[in-house]
Amino acid sequence: MQSGLRKIKEPRKIEIDDVILETFTLPLEAARLEVRAIIGDISKRGYQKIVERWRQLPDGQIQFTLRRLPATE
């Protein structure tokens, strides 16, 4: 993720057992870059990352949730 592009309106992070949910609200291009980085990233801590529940807000920004869960072997 390039610094300076991240503009999170309402950062939210929820941890349930080993599952972590993070919600991002970013301008369209910054959201694209963030999702590409997430998809291309191999977690060093053994987490699997899934982008889910995305939507475009009335102001044009993209809101999406990242789910991190322990990788299965």
Order of alpha helices (4+ residues) and beta strands (2+ residues): beta-beta-alpha-beta-beta
